């Protein structure tokens, strides 16, 4: 008597489950198991193992992108369907929403892009008051002195967006007074930003607002050759920047040297009319920017020997904030 043929997908799931039992922290294995569930059209299983893979390593290249040997429309449809399936199962991490926006842009769905990249609702930009009645100039002078006391140079690291600039890492652990005061101030503004967001269960950003979070920061000192590649923050829900020192060139009429560029990633330059707008922000000292972590952003080289200093930070959901008891150092920064 013949037995029922075994489904190859079931065999793969079993093999991967056995491998994960031996290597429970291998993100790649969890991702492969998620893929097996996707091929079986088991969206709940796909989302569950995707979540586990993401928590282990949010910097995996986790969603398909079009390539020379792939039909661009079919690839974009696949990316959109995967992102929608994940978001529908409550897995709305920054990389997932970013991938959905890219897919909708490639498919020419302008209204969907505008809904996700809604600057009016989600981008906050304002000059803020320093703590304890201190003047902005005095506060920023103190910040600049403390930041420049502990810098590390980053040339062209393959796993980071920073290029040819200096950083004060782990700013949230700093013990100096101005930096500690700034981190307290940022936490207050982050809490206010979260509280004023609309209640919208249909939007993946507001629906994924974390009940608990950690705030991590770092400072960047730039000169004429420094810049940041276009990037998102995969292990954060929101991200932001506080400007400490603005170079003179940034104030030049009609220019945008040293400004923050928020807009579509470079590989969308040949896409359809995706209706993904560009927003430019001048690095005015004392100003604060807050936005979703899936908003693509970059800076351009200033090409002049002038100094630009800012403090960048991430609001990380608690489930993403810790790995092996230590704060994760995002490779996208």
GIJOTA-V46683 format. One record per backbone hydrogen bond with DSSP energy under -0.5 kcal/mol. NH is the residue of the N-H (numbers start at 0). CO is the residue of the C=O. Records with the same first field share a line. If there is no record, write none. Layout:
NH=CO ; CO
This chain:
9=6
10=6
11=7
12=8
13=9
14=10
15=11
16=12
17=13
18=14
19=15
20=16
21=17
22=18
25=22
26=24
28=25
29=25
30=26
31=27
32=28
33=29
34=30
35=31
36=32
37=33
38=34
39=35
40=37
41=36
42=40
45=41
46=42
47=43
48=44
49=45
50=46
51=47
52=48
53=49
54=50
55=51
56=52
59=56
61=59
69=66
74=70
75=71
76=72
77=73
78=74
79=75
80=76
81=77
82=78
83=79
84=80
85=81
86=82
87=83
88=84 ; 85
89=86
90=85
91=89
96=92
97=93
98=94
99=95
100=96
101=97
102=98
103=99
104=100
105=101
106=102
107=104
108=103
109=107
112=108
113=109
114=110
115=111
116=112
117=115
118=116
121=117
122=118
123=121 ; 289
125=287
127=285
132=129
133=130
138=134
139=135
140=136
141=137
142=138
143=139
144=140
145=141
146=142
147=143
148=145
149=146
151=166
153=164
159=156
162=226
163=154
164=153
165=220
166=151
167=218
168=166
170=216
171=216
172=169
173=170
179=175
180=176
181=177
182=178
183=179
184=180
185=181
186=182
187=183
188=184
189=185
190=186
191=187
192=188
193=189
194=190
195=191
196=192 ; 193
199=197
202=199
206=202
207=203
208=205
213=315
215=213 ; 313
217=311
218=167
219=309
220=165
221=219 ; 307
225=222
226=162
227=298
228=160
230=296
232=292
233=231
235=232
236=314
237=314
238=290
239=312
240=288
241=310
242=286
243=308
244=308
249=246
250=247
251=248
254=251
258=255
259=280
260=297
261=259 ; 278
262=260 ; 295
267=264
268=265
270=267
273=271
276=274
278=261
280=259
283=281
285=242
286=283
287=125
288=240
289=123
290=238
292=236
294=291
295=293
296=230
297=260
298=227
301=222
302=223
305=303
307=221
308=244
309=219
310=241
311=217 ; 309
312=239
313=215
314=237
315=213 ; 313
316=314
317=211
319=316
320=316
321=317
322=325
325=322
327=320
329=327
332=329
